[in-house]
Amino acid sequence: MKFNSQICTDKVQSERLLALGLKKETADMVWTHAYYGTWVATAKENPLYEESDSVPAWSLHRLIEMALRYILICGISFTFNEDAYEKVIGIIEHQIKEGDFNKEYLVNQAEIEEHCKGVLEYLDYIKGEEE
């Protein structure tokens, strides 16, 4: 039996969340190098985890937890499939754009709006080229 479920954000999604201004400390998982030279996702509590050689990652549960208030207020529903991560990341991105995302999860409060504005404009540009 083979399972192909995504257990956390991939490295590209993780970099996107970091670029949006999420604190790396909010991540509950990491991508780290394994002994055999490939990247593996693991919980931060794993004794093999080394922060210097890792990329923060977020489980779907953690992303929903951070965006839950907005999801409940807006009555957003979605299915748990391969697009669930992208949908929740999109919700977080929208919250940040609107200034509704919990500031406690974001870095550098004084500069976050300017930082996010440039990143979000770039992501919109990329998204436009893909369509």
C-alpha positions as CSV (number, residue, x, y, z in Angstrom):
1,M,0.0,0.0,0.0
2,K,1.4,3.4,-1.0
3,F,0.4,6.7,0.5
4,N,1.3,10.0,-1.2
5,S,-0.3,12.5,1.2
6,Q,1.5,15.8,1.7
7,I,2.4,16.1,5.4
8,C,3.6,19.6,5.4
9,T,4.3,22.6,3.1
10,D,6.8,21.8,0.4
11,K,10.0,23.9,0.3
12,V,8.5,26.4,-2.3
13,Q,5.3,26.9,-0.2
14,S,7.5,27.3,2.9
15,E,9.6,30.0,1.2
16,R,6.4,31.7,0.1
17,L,5.1,31.8,3.7
18,L,8.5,33.1,4.9
19,A,8.4,35.8,2.2
20,L,5.0,36.8,3.4
21,G,6.5,37.5,6.8
22,L,5.6,34.5,8.9
23,K,7.9,33.8,11.7
24,K,9.9,30.6,11.3
25,E,9.1,29.8,14.9
26,T,5.5,29.3,14.0
27,A,6.4,26.3,11.9
28,D,5.8,22.9,13.5
29,M,7.9,21.0,11.0
30,V,11.1,21.4,9.1
31,W,12.7,20.2,5.9
32,T,16.2,19.0,6.7
33,H,19.0,17.1,5.1
34,A,19.0,13.3,5.8
35,Y,22.1,11.3,6.2
36,Y,21.9,10.1,2.6
37,G,21.8,13.6,1.1
38,T,18.1,14.1,0.4
39,W,15.6,16.5,2.0
40,V,13.1,15.0,4.4
41,A,10.3,16.5,6.4
42,T,10.4,16.0,10.1
43,A,8.9,17.4,13.3
44,K,10.9,20.1,15.0
45,E,11.2,17.9,18.1
46,N,13.2,15.3,16.1
47,P,16.7,14.9,17.7
48,L,18.2,14.8,14.2
49,Y,16.9,18.3,13.4
50,E,19.6,21.0,13.0
51,E,18.3,24.5,12.6
52,S,21.3,25.7,10.6
53,D,20.6,23.3,7.8
54,S,16.8,23.3,7.5
55,V,13.8,25.1,6.0
56,P,10.8,25.7,8.3
57,A,7.6,23.9,7.2
58,W,4.0,24.0,8.3
59,S,1.6,21.1,8.7
60,L,-1.9,21.7,7.3
61,H,-3.2,21.6,10.9
62,R,-0.9,24.4,11.9
63,L,-1.8,26.5,8.9
64,I,-5.5,26.1,9.6
65,E,-4.9,26.8,13.3
66,M,-3.2,30.2,12.4
67,A,-6.0,31.1,9.9
68,L,-8.9,29.5,11.9
69,R,-10.6,32.7,13.0
70,Y,-10.9,34.0,9.5
71,I,-12.0,30.6,8.1
72,L,-14.8,30.4,10.7
73,I,-15.9,34.0,10.3
74,C,-16.1,33.8,6.5
75,G,-17.5,30.3,6.5
76,I,-14.8,29.0,4.2
77,S,-14.9,25.3,3.5
78,F,-12.6,23.1,1.5
79,T,-11.7,19.5,1.0
80,F,-8.5,17.9,2.2
81,N,-6.8,17.1,-1.0
82,E,-3.6,18.2,-2.8
83,D,-5.0,21.7,-3.1
84,A,-5.7,22.2,0.6
85,Y,-2.3,23.6,1.3
86,E,-2.5,26.1,-1.5
87,K,-6.0,27.2,-0.4
88,V,-5.0,27.8,3.2
89,I,-1.8,29.6,2.2
90,G,-4.0,31.7,-0.1
91,I,-6.3,32.5,2.9
92,I,-3.3,33.5,5.0
93,E,-1.9,35.6,2.1
94,H,-5.3,37.4,1.8
95,Q,-5.4,38.0,5.5
96,I,-2.0,39.5,5.5
97,K,-3.0,41.8,2.5
98,E,-6.1,42.9,4.4
99,G,-4.2,43.4,7.7
100,D,-6.4,40.8,9.4
101,F,-3.7,38.2,10.1
102,N,-2.5,37.7,13.7
103,K,0.5,40.0,14.0
104,E,2.0,37.7,16.6
105,Y,2.8,35.3,13.8
106,L,4.6,37.9,11.7
107,V,8.2,39.2,11.7
108,N,9.3,42.7,12.0
109,Q,6.0,44.5,12.7
110,A,7.3,48.0,11.7
111,E,8.3,46.9,8.1
112,I,5.9,44.0,7.4
113,E,3.4,46.0,5.3
114,E,6.1,47.3,2.9
115,H,7.8,43.9,2.8
116,C,4.5,42.1,2.1
117,K,3.4,44.6,-0.5
118,G,6.4,43.9,-2.7
119,V,6.2,40.1,-2.2
120,L,2.5,40.0,-2.9
121,E,2.9,42.1,-6.0
122,Y,5.6,39.7,-7.2
123,L,3.4,36.7,-6.4
124,D,0.4,38.2,-8.3
125,Y,2.7,38.9,-11.2
126,I,3.9,35.3,-11.3
127,K,0.3,34.0,-10.9
128,G,-0.7,36.1,-13.8
129,E,2.0,34.7,-16.0
130,E,0.9,31.1,-15.2
131,E,-2.7,31.7,-16.3
